[in-house]
Each structure stands twice: as structure tokens, then as C-alpha cells.
Amino acid sequence: MAFSSRASAKHRARRVRRRLKSVGAARPRLSVFRSAKNIYAQVIDDAKGVTIAAASSLESGVDKGANKDGAAKVGTLVAQRALDKGAKDVVFDRGGYIYHGRIKALADAAREAGLNF
């Protein structure tokens, strides 16, 4: 039986998170959500169940997230906020999306801003 595209995306996201929990249980998770027009990122401490830092392309001063430049600005912003809260080492949760384009741009910008993953 074939999955719908949404069900396939959920399946991929669950698979990615299952692998991340086994590898980096002690580190916070940098989770990414990509929509057609915007991109969102948040650093989550799964042990406590709290969001440490968050950023999105909806904020003022950030370009639209529908392109790589906007995604890179969101990556830099979330990295700066996470570093201010003391979260330097994270695991990257791509959320079932292919590591390409906007997702890769956000991850590269977060690395350049000082996050380790």
C-alpha cells in the first residue's frame, strides 16, 4: 500500500528522530520545519521538554524563508540565540526533509555562527 506524500513525510521524520535520540540523547535538538513560504527552526531540550531558542522567517529583519538567503539568516539567528542560552552542541533534526537547498543553507549558517553538530 502506498503512502500519501504527507504520511511519507511523517514516516521519514519519525525515522530521523528515532536515530537522533539514540545518538545524541544528552544534546538538544535543532529542529527545522519548512513550509512553502517560510522556514522555522528551534532548539529543543527533549529531556526537559522545553524550547531553548527559536527563530523563523516571519520575524522582522529576516528575508522571506522561501529562498536560501532567508534560510541562512534564520540559521544564524537561531544559533546566536542558542549560544546565548548556553547550548553549543546540538543534533540536527532535518524533520524528514532532504538535506539540500534551504535546509542545507540553514544548517551551514548555524555551523558558521558557532553551533556544533
Contact map, one row per residue, 1 for C-alpha under 8 A:
111000000000000000000000000000000000000000000000000000000000000000000000000000000000000000000000000000000000000000000
111100000000000000000000000000000000000000000000000000000000000000000000000000000000000000000000000000000000000000000
111111110000000000000000000000000000000000000000000000000000000000000000000000000000000000000000000000000000000000000
011111110000000000000000000000000000000000000000000000000000000000000000000000000000000000000000000000000000000000000
001111111000000000000000000000000000000000000000000000000000000000000000000000000000000000000000000000000000000000000
001111111100000000000000000000000000000000000000000000000000000000000000000000000000000000000000000000000000000000000
001111111110000000000000000000000000000000000000000000000000000000000000000000000000000000000000000000000000000000000
001111111111000000000000000000000000000000000000000000000000000000000000000000000000000000000000000000000000000000000
000011111111100000000000000000000000000000000000000000000000000000000000000000000000000000000001100000000000000000000
000001111111110000000000000000000000000000000000000000000000000000000000000000000000000000000001000000000000000000000
000000111111111000000000000000000000000000000000000000000000000000000000000000000000000000000001000000000000000000000
000000011111111100000000000000000000000000000000000000000000000000000000000000000000000000000011100000000000000000000
000000001111111110000000000000000000000000000000000000000000000000000000000000000000000000000111100000000000000000000
000000000111111111000000000000000000000000000000000000000000000000000000000000000000000000000011000000000000000000000
000000000011111111100000000000000000000000000000000000000000000000000000000000000000000000000001000000000000000000000
000000000001111111110000000000000000000000000000000000000000000000000000000000000000000000001111000000000000000000000
000000000000111111111000000000000000000000000000000000000000000000000000000000000000000000001010000000000000000000000
000000000000011111111100000000000000000000000000000000000000000000000000000000000000000000000000000000000000000000000
000000000000001111111110000000000000000000000000000000000000000000000000000000000000000000000000000000000000000000000
000000000000000111111111100000000000000000000000000000000000000000000000000000000000000000101000000000000000000000000
000000000000000011111111100000000000000000000000000000000000000000000000000000000000000000000000000000000000000000000
000000000000000001111111100000000000000000000000000000000000000000000000000000000000000000000000000000000000000000000
000000000000000000111111100000000000000000000000000000000000000000000000000000000000000000000000000000000000000000000
000000000000000000011111111100000000000000000000000000000000000000000000000000000000000001100000000000000000000000000
000000000000000000011111111100000000000000000000000000000000000000000000000000000000000000000000000000000000000000000
000000000000000000000001111100000000000000000010000000000000000000000000000000000000000000000000000000000000000000000
000000000000000000000001111110000000000000001000000000000000000000000000000000000000000011100000000000000000000000000
000000000000000000000001111111000000000000111100000000000000000000000000000000000000001011100000000000000000000000000
000000000000000000000000001111100000000001111100000000000000000000000000000000000000000001111000000000000000000000000
000000000000000000000000000111110000000011110000000000000000000000000000000000000000000001111000000000000000000000000
000000000000000000000000000011111000000011110000000000000000000000000000000000000000000000011110000000000000000000000
000000000000000000000000000001111100001111000000000000000000000000000000000000000000000000001110000000100000000000000
000000000000000000000000000000111110001110000000000000000000000000000000000000000000000000000110000000000000000000000
000000000000000000000000000000011111011100000000000000000000000000000000000000000000000000000000000000100000000000000
000000000000000000000000000000001111111000000000000000000000000000000000000000000000000000000000000000000000000000000
000000000000000000000000000000000111110000000000000000000000000001000000000000000000000000000000000000000000000000000
000000000000000000000000000000000011111000000000000000000000000111000000000000000000000000000000000000000000000000000
000000000000000000000000000000000111111100000000000000011100000111000000000000000000000000000000000000000000000000000
000000000000000000000000000000011110111110000000000000011000000011000010010000000000000000000000000000000000000000000
000000000000000000000000000000011100011111000000000001111000000000000000010000000000000000000000000000000000000000000
000000000000000000000000000001111000001111100000000001110000000000000000011001000000000000000000000000000000000000000
000000000000000000000000000011110000000111110000001111100000000000000000000001000000000000000000000000000000000000000
000000000000000000000000000111100000000011111000001111000000000000000000000001000100000001000000000000000000000000000
000000000000000000000000000111100000000001111100111110000000000000000000000000000000000000000000000000000000000000000
000000000000000000000000001110000000000000111111111100000000000000000000000000000000000000000000000000000000000000000
000000000000000000000000000110000000000000011111110000000000000000000000000000000000000000000000000000000000000000000
000000000000000000000000010000000000000000001111100000000000000000000000000000000000000000000000000000000000000000000
000000000000000000000000000000000000000000001111110000000000000000000000000000000000000000000000000000000000000000000
000000000000000000000000000000000000000000011111111000000000000000000000000000000000000000000000000000000000000000000
000000000000000000000000000000000000000000011101111100000000000000000000000000000000000000000000000000000000000000000
000000000000000000000000000000000000000001111000111111000000000000000000000000000000000000000000000000000000000000000
000000000000000000000000000000000000000001111000011111000000000000000000000000000100101000000000000000000000000000000
000000000000000000000000000000000000000001110000001111100000000000000000000001001100100000000000000000000000000000000
000000000000000000000000000000000000000111100000001111110000000000000000000001001000000000000000000000000000000000000
000000000000000000000000000000000000000111000000000011111010000000000000011011000000000000000000000000000000000000000
000000000000000000000000000000000000011110000000000001111110000010000000010000000000000000000000000000000000000000000
000000000000000000000000000000000000011100000000000000111111011110000110010000000000000000000000000000000000000000000
000000000000000000000000000000000000010000000000000000011111010110000000000000000000000000000000000000000000000000000
000000000000000000000000000000000000000000000000000000111111110000000000000000000000000000000000000000000000000000000
000000000000000000000000000000000000000000000000000000001111110000000000000000000000000000000000000000000000000000000
000000000000000000000000000000000000000000000000000000000011111000000000000000000000000000000000000000000000000000000
000000000000000000000000000000000000000000000000000000001111111100000100110000000000000000000000000000000000000000000
000000000000000000000000000000000000000000000000000000001000111110001100100000000000000000000000000000000000000000000
000000000000000000000000000000000000110000000000000000001100011111100100000000000000000000000000000000000000000000000
000000000000000000000000000000000000111000000000000000011100001111111110010000000000000000000000000000000000000000000
000000000000000000000000000000000001111000000000000000000000000111110110000000000000000000000000000001000000000000000
000000000000000000000000000000000000000000000000000000000000000111111110000000000000000000000000000001000000000000000
000000000000000000000000000000000000000000000000000000000000000011111111000000000000000000000000000011001100000000000
000000000000000000000000000000000000000000000000000000000000001010111111100000000000000000000000000000001000000000000
000000000000000000000000000000000000000000000000000000001000011111111111110000000000000000000000000000000000000000000
000000000000000000000000000000000000001000000000000000001000000011111111111000000000000000000000000001101100000000000
000000000000000000000000000000000000000000000000000000000000000000011111111100000000000000000000000001001111110000000
000000000000000000000000000000000000000000000000000000000000011000001111111110000000000000000000000000000100100000000
000000000000000000000000000000000000001110000000000000111000010010000111111111000000000000000000000000000100000000000
000000000000000000000000000000000000000010000000000000100000000000000011111111100000000000000000000000001111110000000
000000000000000000000000000000000000000000000000000000000000000000000001111111110000000000000000000000000100110110000
000000000000000000000000000000000000000000000000000000100000000000000000111111111000000000000000000000000000010000000
000000000000000000000000000000000000000011100000000011100000000000000000011111111100000000000000000000000000010000000
000000000000000000000000000000000000000000000000000000000000000000000000001111111110000000000000000000000000011011100
000000000000000000000000000000000000000000000000000000000000000000000000000111111111000000000000000000000000000011000
000000000000000000000000000000000000000000000000000011000000000000000000000011111111100000000000000000000000000000000
000000000000000000000000000000000000000000100000000110000000000000000000000001111111111100000000000000000000000000000
000000000000000000000000000000000000000000000000000000000000000000000000000000111111111100000000000000000000000001100
000000000000000000000000000000000000000000000000000000000000000000000000000000011111111000000000000000000000000000000
000000000000000000000000000000000000000000000000000110000000000000000000000000001111111000000000000000000000000000000
000000000000000000000000000000000000000000000000000000000000000000000000000000000111111100000000000000000000000000000
000000000000000000000000000100000000000000000000000100000000000000000000000000000111111111000000000000000000000000100
000000000000000000000000000000000000000000000000000000000000000000000000000000000110011111000000000000000000000001110
000000000000000000000000001100000000000000000000000000000000000000000000000000000000001111100000000000000000000000111
000000000000000000000001001111000000000000100000000000000000000000000000000000000000001111110000000000000000000000111
000000000000000000010001001111000000000000000000000000000000000000000000000000000000000011111000000000000000000000001
000000000000000000000000000011100000000000000000000000000000000000000000000000000000000001111100000000000010000000001
000000000000000110010000000011110000000000000000000000000000000000000000000000000000000000111110000000000000000000000
000000000000100100000000000000111000000000000000000000000000000000000000000000000000000000011111111000100000000000000
000000000001110110000000000000111000000000000000000000000000000000000000000000000000000000001111100000000000000000000
000000001111111100000000000000000000000000000000000000000000000000000000000000000000000000000111110000000000000000000
000000001001100000000000000000000000000000000000000000000000000000000000000000000000000000000111111000100000000000000
000000000000000000000000000000000000000000000000000000000000000000000000000000000000000000000101111100100000000000000
000000000000000000000000000000000000000000000000000000000000000000000000000000000000000000000100111110110000000000000
000000000000000000000000000000000000000000000000000000000000000000000000000000000000000000000000011111111000000000000
000000000000000000000000000000000000000000000000000000000000000000010000000000000000000000000000001111111000000000000
000000000000000000000000000000000000000000000000000000000000000001110011000000000000000000000000000111111100000000000
000000000000000000000000000000010100000000000000000000000000000000000010000000000000000000000100111111111110000000000
000000000000000000000000000000000000000000000000000000000000000000000000000000000000000000000000001111111111000000000
000000000000000000000000000000000000000000000000000000000000000000011011001000000000000000000000000111111111100000000
000000000000000000000000000000000000000000000000000000000000000000010011111100000000000000000000000001111111110000000
000000000000000000000000000000000000000000000000000000000000000000000001001000000000000000010000000000111111111000000
000000000000000000000000000000000000000000000000000000000000000000000001001000000000000000000000000000011111111100000
000000000000000000000000000000000000000000000000000000000000000000000001101100000000000000000000000000001111111110000
000000000000000000000000000000000000000000000000000000000000000000000001001111100000000000000000000000000111111111100
000000000000000000000000000000000000000000000000000000000000000000000000000000100000000000000000000000000011111111111
000000000000000000000000000000000000000000000000000000000000000000000000000100000000000000000000000000000001111111100
000000000000000000000000000000000000000000000000000000000000000000000000000100110000000000000000000000000000111111100
000000000000000000000000000000000000000000000000000000000000000000000000000000110010000100000000000000000000011111110
000000000000000000000000000000000000000000000000000000000000000000000000000000100010001111000000000000000000011111111
000000000000000000000000000000000000000000000000000000000000000000000000000000000000000111000000000000000000001001111
000000000000000000000000000000000000000000000000000000000000000000000000000000000000000011110000000000000000001000111
